Each structure stands twice: as C-alpha cells, then as structure tokens.
C-alpha cells in the first residue's frame, strides 16, 4: 500500500512562518485568546490551557467521534461544494459531460425514495454471480473481480512504485480480507473486544437478511465469515510490523511464487486482475498471503461463497436502502467509531461524489474559492522554507560533508504541489447512469482500477496527485519526495493570504 504521510506538524510550521513574517500594515497573527482556558496553569495541563476555551465553545456534534478545526473546515467545504453541485443541477448539461455526471451522481445519493425502492436489486446480480461458484478456480476469478469494485477478499493487488526503485511502477500483493480494520478485534479476549465481535456478528446477520437470506442461512453465513476473517487476522502482520519496510518487501519472480509463497493458480489470478504477463511482483507479507491461499484451498465452497458475498454486501451497504445504511452505521459508526448520529444524507453524497470524481469537483472548487494569488503566496512560502532548510543543513556540525551533499541534493529535488494539479484528470470514459447509486459507485471504482492498471510497468508519473484539490489535508510522499497542499487546506485557520 502507498506510504503517504499526512502533514500536520509540517503544516503547522509553515503556517507559523506565514503568520509571523509580516510586512508593515498587515494584520497580526490570528491568535484567538478565547480559545484558551486561563483558569488552568500551562504546567498542570497545557492541553487544557491551550484548547479549553475552544472545547467549551465547540462540543462534539453527535455525528462525530472526534471534532476539531479540520472537521469544521471540511463541513464548510462540503457546504460550498453542495452549492456548486446544485448550481449544476439548474443547468442543461449535455449527456456524458462532467457536469451531468457530478449532478446525477449527487442526486442519486440523496434520492431516498429510489434508494429504498431499489432495495437489494443493485447487488442482486453480483450475489448471483457468487452463488454460481462451483469450483476453486471460480473462487479465484471472483476474488479478482470483486477486488475491482469492493473491499479486497483474502489479499489485495495494486500498482505502485517499487520501494527499491521509486521511478518505476510495479505490481504488489498485500494482506487484506478482514472487515473490522485491525486484527486485534478478532483476537483479543477482553470483554470490550468480545462485545465488539458480538456486535459485528449481529451486523452480518442483519445485512445477510437484508440481502435476502433467511434467518438460518444468515446466521450460518455470519459465522462462516467470522471464521474466515479470524483465520486471516491470526496471520496478519501487526501494525508495528507493517511499519518496518524490510518486513514488507519481497520482490519475487512469478516463476518462484509456488516455492517461496504457496502453490496457487498464479498465472490465472494475474490474468483475472488484468496483469497477465508480469514477470515479478512484490509480495508485501508472505505469511498472511500464504494463509489466505490455504483458506481458499481447504475451506468448503459454501463457506467461501458466504465470505465473498459479505465483501459485496458490506462494501455496498452505504449506497443502498436505509435498512442497509442504518445497520452499517450502528456497527461502524456507533460501536467502532463512537459516533452517536448518522451524518446527513447530502453530506454522505458529497463524499461519494468527491471519491468518484474528485478532480471534477476540484475544478469547480478552485475556480470559485481558490484565487491564483493564494497559490503564488504558498509557493513563495514553501520556497522560503526550502531556503531555510538548506541553510540549516549547511550549518549542522554533526553531519558529515558527504551527507550534507546528499541532503542538499534531496532538498533540491523536492517536488512541491500547491492548490490543484497543472493537468486535470480525464473522466470521459466514466459512465454515470440512472440504474442505481451502487452500480455507479462500481463503475467509478472500476474506472479508478483501470487507471491504476494502466500504470503497471511504466515510469512513475510525478505530476499525479493523491488528494483532490478540495481536500482538507496535506501529505508528504517519500517515494516521490513530494509535498502537497491542496486548496482545501489553504484557508483560515491554517492559512492566511495576508499573513
């Protein structure tokens, strides 16, 4: 999986720089003293001293498990995006245009009447395909097919830069297949974790019934899924192991996979994921993938069908009727995350549109809300930061001259992305139809998958963005040595044009 560091500390440093390097006549830095709690001594609780006033004025809304300035800014951005999309809906948009696609997808997301009337119909065809599985080769084919539009069953295939040659994109295989996010939820035996597992089993029974299973079959399917996911979790790397690069890189020849990983229909699998003919691949975590292959080989077809069905049902739940959405929220929203209230439908629809066509929305967003002057100001700011870092490297007494040369060379190659990409993504091959919300999300996922597969075996495109312009966040990508600040984060309280 791509290792991208989200920038919080670096952003804070840059913002401090922008707010303190003032020119005559400019306003002072934006320090709102009402955010402080001066009744508490900094030495007793600096956190309470620095944020107590803000916390009292901004209680956590019921739809959030945590809440802060980032969340407030995201809410504001969503309101702005909603107004942009609704403006599109008032126009006559040609069929196939980006405006038509964005407007139609958003409307499908907020059309509760159609969503509830559709019921299970949007996933019926996919579940029928899975029910028709009659042999282990079918399981492999369906595993590859589902991974194009839903959560990865068993393990995941993706294309990304080679960790040992960051200029080239290669194929990777990584541990996957569990639905509670972390192996500990399956393995720990404390009372809280047991309760979570019980709620997860309850969720599966409800969703299988929503999908048309009778009570007996729904219970059996839920237990089958929990059985497989627990086996996968037992072999999964811990979070600590995943943070050690040397444990997650094993570039192997395809011809050696049977011997060094496990006997498997490797050639057939790679054909099904669209990577026929590759000669090597990075197997991120050998033991978890070996375990997954053993499950495919040894488990009965009935158990495997239930597991694959769950991958589709669970991935689709947020884009189906209220029965599916509400059950999904009860577990993932309340039990796992601590939220008390489901987010409004329009906000969830905005998220879907951003995920499916982020750069289309981004074009609209920057045109109205991000002036070119802001991009120039930020580029100047980053340029000043690079100069300061270069001076600090040169002055370091503990660093050898040879290391300084390498550090300065890396700094000089630092790629800076501000606001929005210079070239926008082409969405002309993505179809948004009137069949169902979920099927449109499937097409969007398949569009993104095809885009990823087109990069296999090619040099890394260093102009590619990993966040859309309206995103309230930032990142550093060590593979390409780039820093990115989307337009969405470049506004108060994180950025001031006149600062």
PATOR-8259 format. One record per residue (C-alpha): residue number from 0; residue in one letter; x, y, z. Coordinates in Angstrom, 1 decimal. Example, Ala and Ser with C-alpha at 12.3 -4.5 7.8 and 13.67 -1.06 7.14 Angstrom:
<rs>
 resi resn      u      v      w
    0    A   12.3   -4.5    7.8
    1    S   13.7   -1.1    7.1
</rs>
This chain:
<rs>
 resi resn      u      v      w
    0    X    0.0    0.0    0.0
    1    X    1.1    3.5   -0.7
    2    X    3.1    5.1    2.2
    3    X    2.0    8.7    2.4
    4    X    2.5   10.8    5.5
    5    X   -0.3   13.2    6.2
    6    X    1.2   16.6    7.1
    7    X    0.1   18.1   10.4
    8    X    3.4   19.2   12.1
    9    X    5.0   20.5    8.9
   10    X    1.8   22.4    8.0
   11    X    1.8   24.0   11.4
   12    X    5.4   25.1   11.0
   13    X    4.7   26.6    7.6
   14    X    1.6   28.4    8.8
   15    X    3.5   29.8   11.7
   16    X    6.0   31.1    9.2
   17    X    3.3   32.7    7.1
   18    X    1.8   34.4   10.2
   19    X    5.0   35.7   11.7
   20    X    6.9   37.0    8.6
   21    X    4.7   40.1    8.4
   22    X    5.0   43.2    6.3
   23    X    4.2   46.7    7.6
   24    X    0.5   47.3    7.7
   25    X   -0.5   43.6    7.7
   26    X   -2.7   42.2   10.5
   27    X   -1.1   40.4   13.4
   28    X   -1.2   36.6   13.7
   29    X   -4.6   35.1   14.3
   30    X   -4.4   34.0   17.9
   31    X   -7.8   33.9   19.4
   32    X   -7.4   34.2   23.1
   33    X  -10.9   33.0   23.7
   34    X   -9.7   29.5   22.7
   35    X   -7.5   29.4   25.9
   36    X   -8.6   28.3   29.3
   37    X   -6.6   30.6   31.5
   38    X   -8.0   29.1   34.7
   39    X   -5.6   26.2   34.2
   40    X   -1.9   26.6   34.6
   41    X    0.1   25.5   31.5
   42    X    2.3   23.4   33.7
   43    X   -0.6   21.5   35.1
   44    X   -2.3   20.7   31.8
   45    X   -1.0   22.5   28.7
   46    X   -3.6   20.9   26.5
   47    X   -6.5   22.2   28.6
   48    X   -4.8   25.6   28.9
   49    X   -4.3   25.9   25.1
   50    X   -7.7   24.4   23.9
   51    X  -10.1   24.6   26.9
   52    X  -12.0   27.6   25.6
   53    X  -12.3   26.2   22.2
   54    X  -13.6   22.8   23.5
   55    X  -16.2   24.5   25.6
   56    X  -17.4   26.6   22.6
   57    X  -17.4   23.6   20.2
   58    X  -18.9   20.5   21.8
   59    X  -18.5   17.4   19.7
   60    X  -21.6   17.0   17.4
   61    X  -23.4   13.7   17.6
   62    X  -22.4   12.7   14.1
   63    X  -18.7   12.9   15.0
   64    X  -16.5   10.7   17.2
   65    X  -13.9   13.4   17.3
   66    X  -14.1   17.1   16.3
   67    X  -11.6   19.9   15.6
   68    X  -10.7   22.7   13.2
   69    X  -10.1   20.2   10.4
   70    X  -13.7   18.9   10.7
   71    X  -15.1   22.4   10.8
   72    X  -13.3   23.3    7.7
   73    X  -14.4   20.1    6.0
   74    X  -18.0   20.9    6.9
   75    X  -17.6   24.4    5.4
   76    X  -16.1   22.9    2.2
   77    X  -18.9   20.5    1.9
   78    X  -21.5   23.3    2.1
   79    X  -19.6   25.1   -0.6
   80    X  -19.4   22.0   -2.8
   81    X  -23.1   21.4   -2.3
   82    X  -23.9   24.9   -3.6
   83    X  -21.6   24.3   -6.6
   84    X  -23.3   21.0   -7.5
   85    X  -26.8   22.3   -7.0
   86    X  -25.9   25.1   -9.4
   87    X  -25.0   22.4  -12.0
   88    X  -28.5   20.9  -11.5
   89    X  -30.1   24.1  -12.6
   90    X  -28.4   24.0  -15.9
   91    X  -28.9   22.0  -19.1
   92    X  -25.9   19.6  -19.0
   93    X  -25.1   17.5  -22.1
   94    X  -25.2   13.8  -21.5
   95    X  -21.7   12.5  -20.9
   96    X  -20.4   15.8  -19.7
   97    X  -18.7   16.1  -16.3
   98    X  -21.4   18.4  -15.1
   99    X  -24.1   15.8  -15.9
  100    X  -22.1   13.0  -14.2
  101    X  -21.5   15.0  -11.0
  102    X  -25.1   16.3  -10.8
  103    X  -26.7   12.9  -11.5
  104    X  -24.5   11.0   -9.0
  105    X  -25.2   13.5   -6.3
  106    X  -29.0   13.4   -6.9
  107    X  -28.9    9.6   -6.8
  108    X  -27.2    9.8   -3.4
  109    X  -29.9   12.0   -1.9
  110    X  -32.9   10.3   -3.6
  111    X  -34.1    8.2   -0.6
  112    X  -37.3    7.2   -2.4
  113    X  -35.4    5.4   -5.2
  114    X  -32.8    4.0   -2.8
  115    X  -35.4    2.4   -0.6
  116    X  -37.5    1.2   -3.6
  117    X  -34.4   -0.4   -5.2
  118    X  -33.8   -2.5   -2.0
  119    X  -31.4   -5.3   -2.8
  120    X  -31.8   -5.1   -6.6
  121    X  -28.4   -3.2   -7.1
  122    X  -26.4   -6.1   -5.7
  123    X  -28.6   -8.9   -6.9
  124    X  -26.6   -9.7  -10.0
  125    X  -23.3   -9.7   -8.1
  126    X  -24.6  -12.0   -5.4
  127    X  -26.0  -14.4   -8.1
  128    X  -22.5  -14.5   -9.7
  129    X  -21.0  -15.5   -6.4
  130    X  -23.8  -18.1   -5.7
  131    X  -22.9  -19.7   -9.0
  132    X  -19.3  -20.5   -7.9
  133    X  -18.8  -24.3   -8.4
  134    X  -15.0  -24.8   -8.0
  135    X  -11.9  -23.3   -6.6
  136    X  -10.9  -21.7   -9.9
  137    X  -14.2  -19.8   -9.8
  138    X  -13.3  -18.6   -6.3
  139    X  -10.0  -17.1   -7.7
  140    X  -11.9  -15.5  -10.6
  141    X  -14.5  -13.9   -8.3
  142    X  -11.8  -12.8   -5.8
  143    X  -10.1  -10.9   -8.6
  144    X  -13.4   -9.5   -9.9
  145    X  -14.6   -8.3   -6.5
  146    X  -11.3   -6.5   -5.8
  147    X  -12.0   -4.2   -8.7
  148    X  -15.0   -2.5   -7.0
  149    X  -15.3   -3.7   -3.4
  150    X  -13.2   -4.5   -0.4
  151    X  -10.4   -6.9   -1.2
  152    X  -11.2  -10.6   -0.4
  153    X   -8.3  -12.6    1.1
  154    X   -5.5  -10.3   -0.2
  155    X   -5.2   -7.2   -2.3
  156    X   -3.5   -6.4   -5.6
  157    X   -2.3   -2.9   -6.5
  158    X    0.2   -1.0   -8.6
  159    X    2.6    1.5   -7.0
  160    X    6.3    2.5   -7.2
  161    X    8.9   -0.1   -6.4
  162    X   10.3    0.6   -2.9
  163    X   13.8   -0.2   -4.2
  164    X   13.3    1.8   -7.5
  165    X   10.9    4.6   -6.9
  166    X   11.0    5.7  -10.5
  167    X    9.1    2.6  -11.7
  168    X    5.6    1.2  -11.0
  169    X    5.4   -2.5  -10.2
  170    X    2.7   -5.0   -9.0
  171    X    2.2   -5.5   -5.3
  172    X    0.2   -8.1   -3.3
  173    X   -0.6   -7.3    0.3
  174    X   -2.5   -8.7    3.3
  175    X   -6.2   -7.9    3.3
  176    X   -9.6   -9.5    3.7
  177    X  -10.8   -8.5    7.2
  178    X  -13.7   -6.1    7.7
  179    X  -13.1   -4.7   11.2
  180    X   -9.9   -2.9   10.3
  181    X   -7.5   -4.4   12.8
  182    X   -6.5   -8.0   13.7
  183    X   -6.9   -7.2   17.4
  184    X  -10.7   -7.1   17.1
  185    X  -10.7  -10.8   16.1
  186    X   -8.0  -12.0   18.6
  187    X   -8.2  -10.1   21.9
  188    X  -10.2  -11.7   24.7
  189    X  -11.1   -8.8   26.9
  190    X  -14.8   -8.0   27.5
  191    X  -14.9   -4.9   25.3
  192    X  -13.4   -6.7   22.3
  193    X  -15.7   -9.7   22.8
  194    X  -18.6   -7.2   22.8
  195    X  -17.4   -5.7   19.5
  196    X  -17.2   -9.1   17.9
  197    X  -20.7   -9.9   19.1
  198    X  -21.9   -6.6   17.5
  199    X  -20.1   -7.5   14.3
  200    X  -21.8  -10.9   14.1
  201    X  -25.1   -9.1   14.8
  202    X  -24.4   -6.7   11.9
  203    X  -23.7   -9.6    9.5
  204    X  -26.8  -11.4   10.4
  205    X  -28.9   -8.3    9.8
  206    X  -27.2   -7.5    6.5
  207    X  -27.5  -11.0    5.2
  208    X  -31.2  -10.9    6.0
  209    X  -31.5   -7.6    4.3
  210    X  -29.8   -9.2    1.2
  211    X  -32.5  -11.9    1.1
  212    X  -31.0  -14.7    3.2
  213    X  -33.5  -16.4    5.6
  214    X  -32.7  -16.4    9.3
  215    X  -31.0  -19.7    9.4
  216    X  -28.8  -19.1    6.4
  217    X  -28.0  -15.5    7.6
  218    X  -26.7  -16.9   10.9
  219    X  -24.7  -19.6    9.2
  220    X  -23.2  -17.1    6.7
  221    X  -22.2  -14.7    9.5
  222    X  -20.4  -17.5   11.4
  223    X  -18.7  -18.6    8.2
  224    X  -17.4  -15.0    7.5
  225    X  -16.2  -14.6   11.1
  226    X  -14.4  -18.0   10.8
  227    X  -12.5  -17.0    7.7
  228    X  -11.7  -13.4    8.9
  229    X  -10.4  -14.7   12.2
  230    X   -8.1  -17.1   10.4
  231    X   -6.8  -14.2    8.2
  232    X   -6.4  -12.0   11.2
  233    X   -4.3  -14.6   13.0
  234    X   -1.7  -14.4   10.2
  235    X   -1.9  -10.7    9.6
  236    X    1.1   -8.5   10.4
  237    X    0.7   -6.3   13.5
  238    X    0.6   -2.5   13.0
  239    X    4.2   -2.4   14.3
  240    X    5.4   -5.0   11.7
  241    X    3.6   -3.1    8.9
  242    X    5.7    0.0    9.8
  243    X    9.0   -1.9    9.2
  244    X    9.8   -1.6    5.4
  245    X   12.2   -4.5    5.4
  246    X    9.4   -6.8    6.5
  247    X    7.0   -5.7    3.8
  248    X    9.2   -6.0    0.7
  249    X    9.8   -9.3   -1.1
  250    X   10.1   -8.9   -4.8
  251    X    9.9  -12.3   -6.4
  252    X    9.8  -13.7   -9.8
  253    X    6.4  -15.1  -10.8
  254    X    8.0  -18.4  -11.5
  255    X    9.2  -18.7   -7.9
  256    X    5.9  -17.9   -6.2
  257    X    4.8  -21.5   -5.8
  258    X    8.0  -22.3   -4.0
  259    X    8.5  -19.2   -2.0
  260    X    4.9  -18.3   -1.1
  261    X    2.5  -21.2   -1.8
  262    X    1.3  -23.3   -4.7
  263    X   -1.6  -21.4   -6.3
  264    X   -3.1  -20.6   -9.7
  265    X   -0.8  -17.6  -10.0
  266    X   -0.9  -17.2  -13.8
  267    X   -4.7  -17.4  -13.8
  268    X   -5.0  -15.0  -10.9
  269    X   -2.9  -12.4  -12.6
  270    X   -4.8  -12.8  -15.8
  271    X   -8.0  -12.1  -13.8
  272    X   -6.7   -8.9  -12.1
  273    X   -5.5   -7.6  -15.5
  274    X   -1.8   -8.2  -15.0
  275    X   -1.2  -11.1  -17.4
  276    X    2.4  -11.5  -18.4
  277    X    4.1   -9.8  -15.5
  278    X    7.4  -11.4  -14.6
  279    X    7.7  -10.3  -10.9
  280    X    5.8   -8.9   -8.0
  281    X    6.3   -7.6   -4.5
  282    X    4.7   -9.9   -2.0
  283    X    4.3   -7.5    0.9
  284    X    3.6  -10.0    3.6
  285    X    4.3  -13.6    2.7
  286    X    2.7  -15.5    5.7
  287    X   -0.7  -13.7    5.6
  288    X   -0.9  -14.4    1.9
  289    X    0.2  -18.0    2.3
  290    X   -2.6  -18.4    4.9
  291    X   -5.2  -16.8    2.6
  292    X   -4.2  -19.3   -0.2
  293    X   -4.6  -22.1    2.3
  294    X   -8.1  -20.9    3.2
  295    X   -9.1  -20.9   -0.5
  296    X   -7.6  -24.4   -1.0
  297    X   -9.1  -26.0    2.1
  298    X  -12.4  -24.3    3.1
  299    X  -15.7  -25.6    1.6
  300    X  -17.2  -23.7   -1.3
  301    X  -20.3  -22.8    0.8
  302    X  -18.1  -21.0    3.3
  303    X  -16.1  -19.2    0.6
  304    X  -19.3  -18.1   -1.2
  305    X  -20.6  -16.6    2.1
  306    X  -17.3  -14.8    2.6
  307    X  -17.3  -13.3   -0.9
  308    X  -20.9  -12.4   -0.6
  309    X  -20.2  -10.4    2.5
  310    X  -17.4   -8.5    0.8
  311    X  -20.0   -7.2   -1.7
  312    X  -22.8   -6.6    0.8
  313    X  -20.6   -4.8    3.2
  314    X  -19.0   -2.6    0.6
  315    X  -22.3   -1.7   -1.0
  316    X  -24.2   -1.1    2.3
  317    X  -23.6    2.7    2.4
  318    X  -25.1    3.1   -1.1
  319    X  -28.3    1.0   -0.7
  320    X  -31.6    1.4    1.2
  321    X  -32.0    2.8    4.7
  322    X  -32.1   -0.7    6.1
  323    X  -28.5   -1.4    4.9
  324    X  -27.3    2.1    5.8
  325    X  -28.7    2.1    9.3
  326    X  -27.4   -1.3   10.2
  327    X  -24.0   -0.3    8.8
  328    X  -23.9    2.8   11.0
  329    X  -25.0    1.0   14.1
  330    X  -21.8   -1.0   14.0
  331    X  -19.2    1.0   12.1
  332    X  -20.4    4.4   13.2
  333    X  -21.5    3.7   16.8
  334    X  -19.7    0.6   18.0
  335    X  -16.4    1.0   16.3
  336    X  -16.1    4.8   16.0
  337    X  -18.2    6.2   18.8
  338    X  -20.5    8.5   16.7
  339    X  -24.0    9.0   18.0
  340    X  -25.8   10.1   14.9
  341    X  -25.6    9.3   11.2
  342    X  -24.3   12.1    9.0
  343    X  -26.9   13.9    6.8
  344    X  -27.6   12.2    3.5
  345    X  -26.4   15.2    1.5
  346    X  -23.0   15.1    3.2
  347    X  -22.6   11.4    2.5
  348    X  -23.5   12.0   -1.1
  349    X  -20.9   14.8   -1.3
  350    X  -18.3   12.3    0.0
  351    X  -19.3    9.8   -2.7
  352    X  -19.0   12.4   -5.5
  353    X  -15.7   13.6   -4.2
  354    X  -14.5   10.0   -4.1
  355    X  -15.7    9.1   -7.6
  356    X  -14.9   12.4   -9.4
  357    X  -12.7   14.3   -7.1
  358    X  -10.9   16.4   -9.7
  359    X  -14.1   17.4  -11.5
  360    X  -15.4   18.8   -8.2
  361    X  -11.9   20.2   -7.6
  362    X  -12.0   22.2  -10.8
  363    X  -15.3   23.8   -9.8
  364    X  -14.0   24.4   -6.3
  365    X  -10.7   26.2   -7.2
  366    X  -12.4   28.3   -9.8
  367    X  -14.7   29.9   -7.2
  368    X  -12.8   29.6   -3.9
  369    X   -9.1   29.5   -4.6
  370    X   -7.6   32.5   -6.3
  371    X   -4.3   32.2   -8.2
  372    X   -2.7   34.7   -5.8
  373    X   -3.1   32.1   -3.0
  374    X   -1.2   29.5   -5.0
  375    X    1.6   32.0   -5.6
  376    X    1.7   33.1   -2.0
  377    X    2.0   29.5   -0.9
  378    X    4.7   28.7   -3.5
  379    X    6.7   31.6   -2.1
  380    X    6.2   30.4    1.4
  381    X    7.5   26.9    0.6
  382    X   10.4   28.4   -1.3
  383    X   11.4   30.3    1.8
  384    X   11.1   27.2    3.8
  385    X   13.4   25.3    1.4
  386    X   16.0   28.0    1.6
  387    X   15.9   28.0    5.4
  388    X   16.2   24.2    5.5
  389    X   19.2   24.4    3.1
  390    X   20.9   26.9    5.4
  391    X   20.3   24.7    8.4
  392    X   21.7   21.7    6.7
  393    X   24.8   23.6    5.8
  394    X   25.3   24.7    9.4
  395    X   24.9   21.3   11.0
  396    X   28.1   20.4   12.9
  397    X   27.2   16.8   13.5
  398    X   26.6   16.0    9.8
  399    X   29.5   14.9    7.5
  400    X   30.2   16.9    4.4
  401    X   29.3   13.9    2.2
  402    X   25.9   13.5    3.9
  403    X   25.3   17.2    3.6
  404    X   25.8   17.0   -0.2
  405    X   23.2   14.1   -0.3
  406    X   20.8   16.1    1.9
  407    X   21.1   19.2   -0.2
  408    X   20.6   17.1   -3.3
  409    X   17.4   15.6   -1.9
  410    X   16.2   19.1   -0.9
  411    X   16.8   20.4   -4.4
  412    X   14.7   17.7   -5.9
  413    X   11.8   18.3   -3.5
  414    X    8.6   18.4   -5.5
  415    X    6.0   21.0   -4.4
  416    X    2.3   20.7   -5.3
  417    X    0.1   23.6   -4.3
  418    X   -3.7   24.0   -4.7
  419    X   -4.5   21.9   -7.7
  420    X   -2.8   19.9  -10.5
  421    X   -1.5   21.6  -13.6
  422    X   -3.3   19.0  -15.7
  423    X   -6.8   17.7  -14.8
  424    X   -7.8   14.1  -15.0
  425    X   -9.9   12.9  -18.0
  426    X  -13.2   11.3  -16.8
  427    X  -14.7   10.9  -20.3
  428    X  -14.7    7.1  -20.1
  429    X  -16.6    7.0  -16.8
  430    X  -20.3    6.5  -17.2
  431    X  -22.9    7.7  -14.7
  432    X  -26.2    6.1  -15.4
  433    X  -29.7    6.1  -13.9
  434    X  -29.7    2.4  -12.9
  435    X  -28.6    2.7   -9.2
  436    X  -26.4    4.6   -6.8
  437    X  -24.3    1.4   -6.1
  438    X  -23.8    0.5   -9.7
  439    X  -22.5    4.0  -10.4
  440    X  -20.1    3.6   -7.5
  441    X  -19.0    0.3   -9.0
  442    X  -18.3    1.9  -12.3
  443    X  -16.3    4.7  -10.5
  444    X  -14.2    2.0   -8.7
  445    X  -13.6    0.2  -12.0
  446    X  -12.6    3.4  -13.6
  447    X  -10.1    4.0  -10.9
  448    X   -8.9    0.4  -11.1
  449    X   -8.3    0.7  -14.8
  450    X   -6.4    3.9  -14.3
  451    X   -4.2    2.2  -11.7
  452    X   -3.6   -0.8  -14.0
  453    X   -2.6    1.5  -16.9
  454    X    0.5    2.5  -14.7
  455    X    1.8   -1.1  -14.4
  456    X    5.3   -1.4  -15.7
  457    X    5.6    2.3  -16.5
  458    X    7.7    5.1  -15.1
  459    X    6.1    6.9  -12.1
  460    X    4.1   10.0  -13.1
  461    X    5.3   12.6  -10.7
  462    X    2.6   15.0  -11.7
  463    X   -0.1   12.7  -10.3
  464    X   -2.0   14.0   -7.2
  465    X   -3.1   11.6   -4.4
  466    X   -5.6   14.1   -3.0
  467    X   -8.2   16.2   -4.7
  468    X   -8.0   20.0   -4.6
  469    X  -10.9   20.4   -2.2
  470    X   -9.4   18.0    0.4
  471    X   -8.8   19.5    3.9
  472    X   -5.5   17.8    4.5
  473    X   -1.9   17.6    3.1
  474    X    0.7   14.9    2.6
  475    X    4.3   14.1    2.1
  476    X    5.1   11.2   -0.2
  477    X    8.5    9.8    0.5
  478    X    8.5    7.6   -2.6
  479    X    8.5   10.6   -4.9
  480    X    9.9   13.1   -2.4
  481    X    6.9   15.4   -2.8
  482    X    4.9   17.7   -0.6
  483    X    1.3   18.5   -1.4
  484    X   -1.1   21.2    0.0
  485    X   -4.5   21.0   -1.7
  486    X   -6.6   24.2   -2.0
  487    X   -9.0   22.9    0.7
  488    X   -6.5   23.2    3.5
  489    X   -5.2   26.7    2.4
  490    X   -7.7   28.8    4.2
  491    X   -8.2   30.1    7.8
  492    X   -7.3   28.9   10.4
  493    X   -4.5   27.1    8.6
  494    X   -3.5   29.7    6.0
  495    X   -4.0   33.4    5.6
  496    X   -3.3   35.2    2.4
  497    X   -2.4   38.5    4.1
  498    X   -0.4   36.7    6.9
</rs>
